[in-house]
């Protein structure tokens, strides 16, 4: 449903090579070190630029299926090296990939379509996600990637942590754990210049206050969330770890494919009815994947792994989420919000189906053709419904980079 991307997303090996070359080129300014290992023994690398006490920490690769962040991180590091003013009063630190094990499983270096993107899809179950695991696990069970990330935060005490995220299809938005006054204007200007829609009603930030279009500020702890069934509360994630040192976290989201349907602020004519309809479709699609899984499980006896765990985790979210949409008033009543929920309702069962398909293919299971058809049909319907258009990779990188720089400048101004 889109043109072939002009560039491809680099592998983790290529990211590390780029960081190593930058550190070798400017050894007095840059350093690269290992700060931990993954569950599978893969190293976690931190690239540092500058020596000022006030620190910015930039994290890429927290979600394996959001590959833009690695490219942005390298571009940002090079920019910081070449622009002295960005180092005035601050040092920059770049965690190259928070989840190297996940990165090894998500395989879409240059997806030509949403269908191809999903054929290589992987996103871990919540307890296995480095940033989210503290929201669903007790402290003594946190994965080593999470412990490495929090150690880095404890060491650097950043006034700003930026975590680079992305969406497969939609628009760009920012989530803040505390407001950054002045950020909304450069964010909106960058998005407009690069023809990237601003997701003004992002379902990820349902019910949150906004300091500007697409810039959402997380509600204080203790306030109820729009989707009470969801097990992972962002306020218990590593995003809040910087608060103990007076810092904050900005989550910068950028789309791979854009849809102009997610930035329409007009009132929806019947938001509650639309939410009920989307809940019914979510339940129907989730049940269809669940049936394939149930039928295949006897044939998959002894099979376990991150793909199967992640598919089951996604399916387990479906009933509660559908109930939230039916039994609570809409958190927002705009066309943009209902559109974002529509995308969420398509995305969750599609991701479960895509990961289960990879498991079935590895086992040559008889249900593989049925699931192949589902993934292909749902991917194409998703792209068609939202009029997906590819965002050139250089635009994804540029917009994310500009937003990070603006956040670093305005957050420091606000803290001064």
ChimeraX attribute file (.defattr): number of C-alpha atoms within 10 A of each C-alpha:
attribute: neighborCount
match mode: 1-to-1
recipient: residues
	/A:1	18
	/A:2	15
	/A:3	12
	/A:4	13
	/A:5	17
	/A:6	11
	/A:7	11
	/A:8	15
	/A:9	18
	/A:10	17
	/A:11	17
	/A:12	17
	/A:13	10
	/A:14	13
	/A:15	19
	/A:16	21
	/A:17	12
	/A:18	16
	/A:19	25
	/A:20	17
	/A:21	13
	/A:22	21
	/A:23	20
	/A:24	14
	/A:25	11
	/A:26	12
	/A:27	12
	/A:28	11
	/A:29	15
	/A:30	21
	/A:31	18
	/A:32	21
	/A:33	14
	/A:34	12
	/A:35	15
	/A:36	21
	/A:37	19
	/A:38	20
	/A:39	14
	/A:40	9
	/A:41	11
	/A:42	14
	/A:43	19
	/A:44	21
	/A:45	22
	/A:46	24
	/A:47	24
	/A:48	22
	/A:49	27
	/A:50	21
	/A:51	16
	/A:52	12
	/A:53	14
	/A:54	17
	/A:55	26
	/A:56	28
	/A:57	25
	/A:58	27
	/A:59	23
	/A:60	25
	/A:61	26
	/A:62	27
	/A:63	25
	/A:64	25
	/A:65	24
	/A:66	24
	/A:67	29
	/A:68	26
	/A:69	30
	/A:70	27
	/A:71	24
	/A:72	24
	/A:73	29
	/A:74	22
	/A:75	15
	/A:76	22
	/A:77	22
	/A:78	15
	/A:79	14
	/A:80	18
	/A:81	19
	/A:82	11
	/A:83	10
	/A:84	10
	/A:85	10
	/A:86	17
	/A:87	18
	/A:88	11
	/A:89	13
	/A:90	20
	/A:91	21
	/A:92	27
	/A:93	25
	/A:94	25
	/A:95	25
	/A:96	25
	/A:97	27
	/A:98	29
	/A:99	27
	/A:100	25
	/A:101	20
	/A:102	23
	/A:103	21
	/A:104	13
	/A:105	17
	/A:106	23
	/A:107	20
	/A:108	21
	/A:109	14
	/A:110	16
	/A:111	20
	/A:112	15
	/A:113	20
	/A:114	24
	/A:115	21
	/A:116	16
	/A:117	20
	/A:118	26
	/A:119	22
	/A:120	18
	/A:121	24
	/A:122	29
	/A:123	24
	/A:124	25
	/A:125	18
	/A:126	20
	/A:127	19
	/A:128	24
	/A:129	22
	/A:130	26
	/A:131	25
	/A:132	24
	/A:133	23
	/A:134	26
	/A:135	19
	/A:136	18
	/A:137	15
	/A:138	9
	/A:139	11
	/A:140	7
	/A:141	11
	/A:142	19
	/A:143	18
	/A:144	18
	/A:145	28
	/A:146	24
	/A:147	19
	/A:148	19
	/A:149	21
	/A:150	18
	/A:151	14
	/A:152	18
	/A:153	22
	/A:154	14
	/A:155	9
	/A:156	19
	/A:157	22
	/A:158	27
	/A:159	23
	/A:160	25
	/A:161	29
	/A:162	25
	/A:163	25
	/A:164	27
	/A:165	26
	/A:166	24
	/A:167	18
	/A:168	20
	/A:169	25
	/A:170	30
	/A:171	28
	/A:172	30
	/A:173	30
	/A:174	28
	/A:175	23
	/A:176	22
	/A:177	21
	/A:178	18
	/A:179	20
	/A:180	24
	/A:181	14
	/A:182	17
	/A:183	22
	/A:184	21
	/A:185	14
	/A:186	16
	/A:187	26
	/A:188	21
	/A:189	14
	/A:190	18
	/A:191	23
	/A:192	13
	/A:193	10
	/A:194	15
	/A:195	14
	/A:196	26
	/A:197	23
	/A:198	30
	/A:199	30
	/A:200	26
	/A:201	32
	/A:202	30
	/A:203	22
	/A:204	17
	/A:205	25
	/A:206	19
	/A:207	20
	/A:208	21
	/A:209	13
	/A:210	19
	/A:211	17
	/A:212	17
	/A:213	18
	/A:214	24
	/A:215	31
	/A:216	28
	/A:217	21
	/A:218	21
	/A:219	18
	/A:220	11
	/A:221	11
	/A:222	7
	/A:223	8
	/A:224	11
	/A:225	18
	/A:226	20
	/A:227	21
	/A:228	14
	/A:229	15
	/A:230	13
	/A:231	12
	/A:232	17
	/A:233	16
	/A:234	20
	/A:235	18
	/A:236	16
	/A:237	17
	/A:238	22
	/A:239	22
	/A:240	17
	/A:241	20
	/A:242	22
	/A:243	18
	/A:244	11
	/A:245	13
	/A:246	12
	/A:247	23
	/A:248	22
	/A:249	27
	/A:250	27
	/A:251	22
	/A:252	24
	/A:253	27
	/A:254	32
	/A:255	28
	/A:256	28
	/A:257	25
	/A:258	26
	/A:259	24
	/A:260	19
	/A:261	22
	/A:262	28
	/A:263	25
	/A:264	19
	/A:265	16
	/A:266	11
	/A:267	14
	/A:268	17
	/A:269	11
	/A:270	12
	/A:271	19
	/A:272	20
	/A:273	13
	/A:274	19
	/A:275	24
	/A:276	18
	/A:277	15
	/A:278	22
	/A:279	24
	/A:280	18
	/A:281	16
	/A:282	23
	/A:283	19
	/A:284	14
	/A:285	21
	/A:286	24
	/A:287	16
	/A:288	15
	/A:289	23
	/A:290	20
	/A:291	11
	/A:292	17
	/A:293	23
	/A:294	10
	/A:295	11
	/A:296	17
	/A:297	12
	/A:298	10
	/A:299	13
	/A:300	14
	/A:301	8
	/A:302	8
	/A:303	11
	/A:304	10
	/A:305	9
	/A:306	18
	/A:307	24
	/A:308	20
	/A:309	17
	/A:310	22
	/A:311	28
	/A:312	19
	/A:313	16
	/A:314	22
	/A:315	22
	/A:316	14
	/A:317	16
	/A:318	23
	/A:319	16
	/A:320	17
	/A:321	18
	/A:322	22
	/A:323	17
	/A:324	20
	/A:325	23
	/A:326	19
	/A:327	11
	/A:328	13
	/A:329	13
	/A:330	22
	/A:331	20
	/A:332	20
	/A:333	19
	/A:334	22
	/A:335	21
	/A:336	25
	/A:337	30
	/A:338	28
	/A:339	25
	/A:340	25
	/A:341	22
	/A:342	23
	/A:343	22
	/A:344	17
	/A:345	23
	/A:346	20
	/A:347	19
	/A:348	18
	/A:349	27
	/A:350	27
	/A:351	22
	/A:352	29
	/A:353	31
	/A:354	27
	/A:355	27
	/A:356	28
	/A:357	31
	/A:358	21
	/A:359	21
	/A:360	22
	/A:361	15
	/A:362	10
	/A:363	13
	/A:364	10
	/A:365	14
	/A:366	12
	/A:367	15
	/A:368	20
	/A:369	12
	/A:370	12
	/A:371	22
	/A:372	18
	/A:373	11
	/A:374	20
	/A:375	24
	/A:376	17
	/A:377	13
	/A:378	19
	/A:379	24
	/A:380	16
	/A:381	16
	/A:382	20
	/A:383	21
	/A:384	12
	/A:385	12
	/A:386	19
	/A:387	17
	/A:388	23
	/A:389	20
	/A:390	23
	/A:391	22
	/A:392	18
	/A:393	21
	/A:394	17
	/A:395	19
	/A:396	25
	/A:397	20
	/A:398	19
	/A:399	27
	/A:400	29
	/A:401	24
	/A:402	18
	/A:403	25
	/A:404	27
	/A:405	19
	/A:406	19
	/A:407	27
	/A:408	24
	/A:409	17
	/A:410	16
	/A:411	22
	/A:412	19
	/A:413	12
	/A:414	11
	/A:415	10
	/A:416	6
